[in-house]
Amino acid sequence: LDKRRRIEDAYKTTLNELKKKSHYGGPDYEEGPNSLINEDEFFDAVEAALDRQDKIEEQCHSEKVRIHRLAQVPTGDAFSTIGTHRFASKSRSYSSSLSSSELVSASDDIHRFSAQVEEMVQNHMTYSLQDMGGDANWQLVIEEGEMKVYRREVEENGIVLDPLKATHAVKGVTGHEVCHYFWDTDFRMDWETTIENFNVVETLSDNAIIVYQTHKRVWPASQRDVLYLSAIRKLLATNENDPDTWLVCNFSVDHDGALPTNRCVRAKINVAMICQTLVSPPESDKEISRDNI
């Protein structure tokens, strides 16, 4: 009798769990103050959804690699001429103060957000390029091959932000190329797999645009959208032994052409892609090729 009772109890428990799971995923479990899902279950569900998305992304990437065609090099970034790049043979130091004359094309890139763009550029060049310690106090959290991920503790208005940065070496492409394809919206959907759709709200100049984009929803989190200014810059090196720097900075702005809606949660961003081209001197008098970049 005891064995039968235990079996019946286990059967009832299983049925109850199945009933719960049949409703799991409904609106009551979505992100919000009245959600029935607890914090641990919420983050577990988000992580599982992201894992599925990563697998889909890997499959898409493998297919793209299989049919990959060599992309056209951006104009004015010829890597085959020695005069375009400087050889880096020693460790580099970065200047934390940048004058307007050092921001190439900044004087020609005038619009109503110019002051904010320059402030963002200087902040990123001051803090993002620092090594561990220093004013930025970056702490290494992950190291995998040539990729390193750092975090630093930042709190603004009582909110913990803790910015992240990742460093990596990409063989065979220039810093200009990386920044060009990161910034140019013509190629956005080729590499950014988290976006559902986007549009350019306003073109401020040849090097600055305002973009609105919605990201694919990751259940049970609410869908996110972002509205940001994206600017690309070239910064000349202050030392002849240092390479020039290409930078794309994306930061949130407000615009009447893309006001917040109830459909999405408006996310705030402050992102920079900072790239430099290092060239290894080729043997004898051979021309520089992508193998040297």
C-alpha positions, 0 to 999 in steps of 0.5 A: 500500500505504501508503495502504491501511495508513493507511486500515486503521489509521484504521478500527481506531482508529475501531472502538476508539473506538466500543467505548470509547464504548459502555461510557462511562457505566458504573459504572467511570466514575462519581465515586469513587477508582477511576473510569476517567475523568480529572479533565478528562473528569469536569468536561467530562461534568458541564458537558455534563449541566448544559448539557442540564439548563439547556436543559430548565429554559429550556423549562419556564420558557418554558411556565410564563411562557406560562400564568403566573397572578398569585400571591397577595401574602403577608399583611402585605406590602401594597405599595400603602401608603406607610407600608409602605416607605421611599423610598431616595434616597441610598446606604445603609450597613449595620450589622454589629451586630444586637441581639436586639430588631432581629430581628423575631419572633426572641424569639417564634421559640424552638427548640433551634437559635435560637442557631445561627440568630441567629449565621448571620443576624448573619454573613450581615448582616455579610459578605454585604452588604459591597461590594468590599474591606472585611473580607469582601474580595469580588472581582467575578468576573462582571457581566452587566447588573444581575447581579453575582457576587462571590467571596471567599477563605475557608479553614477547616481547610485546606479552600478554601471561597471563598463566592460571592454574587450581587446583582440587582434584581427589578422589580415585586416586594417583598423579602418576596415574593421571600423568601416564595417562596424559603422556603415549601416549597409553592412549592419545586418551582415554581422549584427544578428541580434537586430530585428530591424533598424533605420537611419533617423537622421544623417548629421554629416558624412561621418555621423548618423542617428540610428533607431533599431529594435533588437530581437526579443529574448524571452522572458525579457521585454523587447529592447530598442535603442536610439543612438548617434553613431560617429566614425573618426580617425585620430592621428598619432602624436608619436611617429612610432605609434599607429593612427587610431580609428574610432566609432562611438555610439551613444544614446540621444533623443530625437523626435523622429523616434520617440519611446513606445510601450512596445519596447523598453528603451535601452541606453548605450555608450559603446566604442570600437577602437582600432589600430593597424600594426604592421610587421615589417616584411622580409627584405624588400617585399611589399606589405601584404595582408599577411603582415597586418 
